Amino acid sequence: MGFFDWLRRKDAEPEAKAAAAPATAPAPPASAQPEEEWEKIPAFLPVDASEHRAVVIAATAIAAGDRPESQLVVRRVNAVNPEHRLVSCIASALAAGAMETSQFVVKNVYKRK
């Protein structure tokens, strides 16, 4: 059923929908947050302070080469969480197998406590 078919049907049958409406109250919406037994896995992990120097020097060199008159301030350095990355790749691969023409974005990953 296409989008325009939905529009045509919506305008053509307003009284049929009113008669078919259930008499019971709708179910409460499911909460967007997982239950307390789930723990959110961060996508990035903080890096040890001893490893900051190499990252800051590389970022500063790249920025100075591109814009010599600019100023760069590095506030925090994070590394990719391998557990989050693995779960995201597996979930995306499974979803892509089911729907090949779709695009997927993994926003949150949770694990059981």
C-alpha positions as CSV (number, residue, x, y, z in Angstrom):
1,M,0.0,0.0,0.0
2,G,1.5,3.3,-1.1
3,F,1.4,6.6,0.7
4,F,-1.2,8.1,-1.6
5,D,-3.5,5.1,-1.2
6,W,-3.4,5.7,2.5
7,L,-4.4,9.3,2.0
8,R,-7.3,8.4,-0.4
9,R,-8.6,5.8,2.0
10,K,-8.3,8.1,5.0
11,D,-10.5,10.7,3.3
12,A,-13.0,8.2,1.9
13,E,-13.8,6.2,5.1
14,P,-13.9,8.4,8.2
15,E,-17.1,6.8,9.5
16,A,-15.9,3.2,9.1
17,K,-12.9,3.9,11.4
18,A,-15.1,5.4,14.1
19,A,-17.3,2.2,14.1
20,A,-14.3,-0.1,14.1
21,A,-12.6,1.6,17.1
22,P,-12.2,-0.7,20.1
23,A,-14.1,0.1,23.3
24,T,-11.1,-0.7,25.6
25,A,-8.4,1.8,26.5
26,P,-5.2,1.6,24.5
27,A,-2.2,-0.1,26.0
28,P,0.2,2.2,27.8
29,P,3.3,3.1,25.7
30,A,6.4,1.1,26.3
31,S,9.1,3.1,28.0
32,A,12.1,4.0,25.9
33,Q,14.5,3.2,28.7
34,P,15.4,-0.4,29.3
35,E,14.6,-2.0,32.7
36,E,16.9,-1.7,35.6
37,E,18.5,-5.1,34.9
38,W,20.2,-3.6,31.7
39,E,23.4,-1.6,31.7
40,K,24.3,0.9,29.0
41,I,27.6,0.2,27.3
42,P,29.4,3.5,26.4
43,A,30.5,3.9,22.7
44,F,33.8,5.5,23.8
45,L,36.1,4.9,26.8
46,P,38.4,7.5,28.4
47,V,42.0,7.2,27.5
48,D,44.8,7.1,30.1
49,A,46.5,10.5,30.7
50,S,49.9,9.1,29.6
51,E,48.5,8.4,26.1
52,H,47.1,11.9,25.6
53,R,50.3,13.5,24.4
54,A,50.7,11.6,21.1
55,V,47.0,12.2,20.2
56,V,47.2,15.9,21.0
57,I,50.4,16.4,19.0
58,A,49.0,14.6,16.0
59,A,45.7,16.6,16.1
60,T,47.5,19.9,16.5
61,A,49.8,19.1,13.6
62,I,46.9,18.3,11.3
63,A,45.0,21.4,12.4
64,A,48.0,23.7,12.0
65,G,48.7,22.3,8.5
66,D,45.1,23.1,7.5
67,R,44.6,26.4,9.2
68,P,47.8,27.9,10.6
69,E,46.0,31.0,12.1
70,S,43.6,28.9,14.2
71,Q,43.9,27.7,17.8
72,L,43.2,24.1,18.9
73,V,42.1,23.0,22.4
74,V,41.9,19.3,23.1
75,R,39.5,18.8,26.0
76,R,39.3,15.1,26.2
77,V,40.6,12.0,24.4
78,N,38.5,8.8,24.1
79,A,39.0,5.5,22.5
80,V,36.4,3.3,20.8
81,N,34.9,0.6,23.1
82,P,35.6,-2.7,21.4
83,E,32.5,-4.4,23.0
84,H,30.2,-1.6,21.6
85,R,31.8,-1.8,18.2
86,L,31.5,-5.6,18.0
87,V,27.8,-5.6,19.0
88,S,27.1,-2.8,16.5
89,C,28.7,-4.6,13.7
90,I,26.9,-7.9,14.4
91,A,23.5,-6.1,14.7
92,S,24.0,-4.1,11.5
93,A,25.1,-7.2,9.6
94,L,22.0,-9.1,10.7
95,A,19.7,-6.2,9.9
96,A,21.4,-5.7,6.5
97,G,20.8,-9.3,5.7
98,A,17.1,-8.9,6.3
99,M,16.7,-5.6,4.6
100,E,19.4,-5.0,2.0
101,T,18.4,-1.6,0.8
102,S,18.1,0.0,4.2
103,Q,20.6,2.0,6.3
104,F,21.2,1.4,10.0
105,V,22.5,3.5,12.9
106,V,23.2,1.9,16.3
107,K,22.5,4.6,18.9
108,N,22.7,2.6,22.1
109,V,24.0,-0.8,23.2
110,Y,22.9,-2.4,26.5
111,K,24.0,-5.5,28.3
112,R,22.4,-7.5,31.1
113,K,23.8,-6.8,34.6
